[in-house]
């Protein structure tokens, strides 16, 4: 029985060995000839160099021609200066003439100076005349005594006068004051007796029995 089993195993193993592929049966890889990677940049560089050389050769001839064209005009220009001798003679004739217009300008300048001096003097005169007018008003009002001064000296006996509101304007009709809470204008008489002679910027000038005095603005 064992002989039969051994024979079967042997035949089975032989059969399997016949069906298994060997090294000779394995198909070999087809070796492809791979192209090197560096050859493509080299080819592109050579192509760029070839194009650059072609463009340089094509542009070299036109660039060399303009100097010849530029070298020709000096010959024409050299003949041109010899043409206008008459122009130089005219210029010399004009230079030889006496400069008569230059003599007229100082006279005009001398004549123009007096009007400016007159204008300056005319503008300075009103300013000088206006200055005393501004200084006269404070001098007169400062020279007037106040109600307190006259009451101390005993010249006037009046009740207390208080300047409540004082409105001064360049227009006399717009000036008014409130004295002891009563409104008055210029040339009006107070209830206490004094006359409002003038309303000034620094106060009110009152007159009482022929005596003027200042009621100052507080």
C-alpha positions as CSV (number, residue, x, y, z in Angstrom):
1,X,0.0,0.0,0.0
2,X,2.8,2.3,0.8
3,X,4.4,1.6,-2.5
4,X,1.3,2.7,-4.3
5,X,1.1,6.0,-2.3
6,X,4.7,6.7,-3.0
7,X,4.2,6.1,-6.7
8,X,1.2,8.4,-6.8
9,X,3.1,11.2,-5.0
10,X,6.0,10.8,-7.3
11,X,3.9,11.0,-10.4
12,X,2.0,13.9,-9.0
13,X,5.2,15.8,-8.2
14,X,6.6,15.1,-11.7
15,X,3.4,16.4,-13.3
16,X,3.5,19.6,-11.2
17,X,7.1,20.1,-12.2
18,X,6.2,19.9,-15.8
19,X,3.5,22.6,-15.5
20,X,5.6,25.1,-13.4
21,X,7.5,27.7,-15.6
22,X,11.2,27.8,-15.4
23,X,13.6,30.6,-15.6
24,X,13.8,30.1,-19.3
25,X,10.0,30.4,-19.7
26,X,9.8,33.9,-17.9
27,X,9.6,36.6,-20.6
28,X,12.4,39.0,-20.3
29,X,11.8,42.8,-20.0
30,X,12.2,44.8,-23.1
31,X,15.0,47.2,-22.4
32,X,14.1,50.6,-23.8
33,X,16.8,53.0,-24.7
34,X,16.1,55.9,-22.4
35,X,17.1,59.4,-23.5
36,X,19.3,61.4,-21.1
37,X,17.6,64.2,-19.3
38,X,20.3,66.8,-19.9
39,X,20.0,66.6,-23.7
40,X,16.8,68.7,-23.8
41,X,18.2,71.8,-22.0
42,X,21.3,71.6,-24.2
43,X,19.2,71.4,-27.4
44,X,17.1,74.5,-26.2
45,X,20.3,76.4,-25.4
46,X,21.8,75.7,-28.8
47,X,18.5,76.7,-30.5
48,X,18.5,80.1,-28.6
49,X,22.1,80.7,-29.5
50,X,21.4,80.0,-33.2
51,X,18.5,82.4,-33.2
52,X,20.5,85.1,-31.5
53,X,23.4,84.8,-33.9
54,X,21.0,84.9,-36.9
55,X,19.4,88.1,-35.5
56,X,22.8,89.7,-34.8
57,X,24.0,88.9,-38.3
58,X,20.9,90.4,-39.9
59,X,21.0,93.6,-37.9
60,X,24.7,94.2,-38.3
61,X,24.6,95.5,-41.9
62,X,21.8,98.1,-41.3
63,X,23.5,99.4,-38.2
64,X,26.7,100.0,-40.1
65,X,25.1,102.1,-42.8
66,X,23.9,105.2,-40.8
67,X,27.4,106.5,-40.0
68,X,28.0,106.8,-43.8
69,X,24.8,108.9,-44.1
70,X,25.7,111.0,-41.1
71,X,29.2,111.7,-42.4
72,X,27.8,113.3,-45.5
73,X,26.0,116.4,-44.0
74,X,29.2,118.1,-42.8
75,X,30.2,118.6,-46.4
76,X,26.9,120.5,-47.0
77,X,27.3,122.4,-43.7
78,X,30.8,123.4,-44.5
79,X,29.6,125.3,-47.5
80,X,26.7,127.0,-45.6
81,X,28.7,129.4,-43.4
82,X,30.4,130.9,-46.4
83,X,27.0,132.0,-47.8
84,X,25.9,134.9,-45.5
85,X,28.8,137.4,-45.6
86,X,26.3,140.2,-46.1
87,X,24.6,139.3,-42.9
88,X,27.7,139.9,-40.9
89,X,28.2,143.2,-42.6
90,X,24.7,144.2,-41.7
91,X,25.2,143.3,-38.1
92,X,28.4,145.3,-38.1
93,X,26.6,148.3,-39.5
94,X,23.9,148.0,-36.9
95,X,26.5,147.8,-34.1
96,X,28.3,150.9,-35.5
97,X,25.1,153.0,-35.1
98,X,25.0,155.2,-31.9
99,X,22.8,153.8,-29.2
100,X,20.4,156.7,-29.2
101,X,17.4,154.8,-27.5
102,X,19.5,154.2,-24.4
103,X,19.8,157.9,-23.8
104,X,16.0,158.2,-23.6
105,X,15.5,155.7,-20.8
106,X,17.2,157.7,-18.0
107,X,15.0,160.7,-18.9
108,X,11.9,158.5,-18.6
109,X,13.2,157.1,-15.3
110,X,13.9,160.6,-14.0
111,X,10.4,161.8,-15.0
112,X,8.7,158.8,-13.4
113,X,10.3,159.3,-10.0
114,X,8.6,162.5,-9.0
115,X,5.0,161.1,-9.2
116,X,5.9,158.3,-6.9
117,X,7.4,160.7,-4.4
118,X,4.3,162.9,-4.7
119,X,2.0,159.9,-4.1
120,X,4.0,158.9,-1.0
121,X,3.9,162.5,0.3
122,X,0.1,162.7,-0.4
123,X,-0.6,159.4,1.5
124,X,1.7,160.4,4.4
125,X,-0.1,163.8,4.9
126,X,-3.6,162.3,5.6
127,X,-2.0,159.8,8.0
128,X,-0.1,162.5,9.8
129,X,-3.3,164.7,9.9
130,X,-5.4,161.8,11.2
131,X,-3.0,161.0,14.1
132,X,-3.7,164.2,16.1
133,X,-7.5,163.7,15.8
134,X,-7.3,160.4,17.6
135,X,-5.1,161.8,20.4
136,X,-7.2,164.9,21.0
137,X,-10.3,163.1,22.3
138,X,-8.6,161.3,25.2
139,X,-6.7,164.4,26.1
140,X,-9.9,166.5,26.5
141,X,-11.9,163.8,28.4
142,X,-8.9,163.2,30.6
143,X,-8.6,166.9,31.4
144,X,-12.2,167.0,32.6
145,X,-12.9,166.4,36.3
146,X,-15.2,163.6,37.4
147,X,-18.3,164.0,39.5
148,X,-16.4,162.8,42.5
149,X,-13.8,165.5,42.1
150,X,-16.4,168.2,41.9
151,X,-18.3,166.9,44.9
152,X,-15.1,166.7,47.0
153,X,-14.2,170.3,46.0
154,X,-17.7,171.4,46.8
155,X,-18.4,172.9,43.4
156,X,-21.4,170.7,42.6
157,X,-23.9,169.1,44.9
158,X,-25.6,166.2,43.1
159,X,-26.9,162.8,44.0
160,X,-25.1,159.7,43.0
161,X,-25.1,159.1,39.2
162,X,-24.4,155.6,38.1
163,X,-23.7,154.7,34.4
164,X,-25.6,151.4,34.0
165,X,-25.4,150.9,30.2
166,X,-23.0,152.7,27.8
167,X,-23.4,152.3,24.0
168,X,-21.0,154.2,21.8
169,X,-21.1,154.3,18.0
170,X,-19.4,156.4,15.2
171,X,-22.9,157.6,14.3
172,X,-24.1,160.1,17.0
173,X,-27.7,159.1,16.5
174,X,-26.9,155.5,17.6
175,X,-25.3,156.5,20.9
176,X,-27.3,156.2,24.2
177,X,-26.7,155.5,27.9
178,X,-28.6,154.4,30.9
179,X,-27.9,156.5,34.0
180,X,-29.7,155.5,37.2
181,X,-31.7,153.0,35.1
182,X,-33.0,155.7,32.7
183,X,-32.2,155.9,29.0
184,X,-30.7,159.2,27.6
185,X,-29.2,160.4,24.4
186,X,-27.0,163.3,23.6
187,X,-28.5,166.8,24.4
188,X,-31.0,165.2,26.7
189,X,-31.4,166.3,30.4
190,X,-31.2,163.9,33.3
191,X,-33.9,163.8,35.9
192,X,-31.3,164.9,38.4
193,X,-30.6,168.1,36.4
194,X,-27.3,167.6,34.4
195,X,-27.3,167.8,30.6
196,X,-25.9,165.0,28.5
197,X,-23.4,167.0,26.4
198,X,-21.6,164.2,24.6
199,X,-21.4,160.4,24.8
200,X,-17.8,159.3,24.2
201,X,-16.0,156.0,24.1
202,X,-14.6,156.4,27.7
203,X,-17.8,157.7,29.3
204,X,-20.4,160.6,29.2
205,X,-19.7,164.3,29.4
206,X,-22.3,166.0,31.5
207,X,-22.9,169.7,32.1
208,X,-24.4,171.2,35.2
209,X,-24.7,174.9,35.9
210,X,-22.0,175.7,33.3
211,X,-19.6,173.2,34.7
212,X,-18.7,170.1,32.6
213,X,-17.5,166.9,34.1
214,X,-17.0,163.3,33.1
215,X,-19.0,160.3,34.2
216,X,-16.6,157.5,33.4
217,X,-17.5,154.1,32.1
218,X,-17.0,151.4,34.7
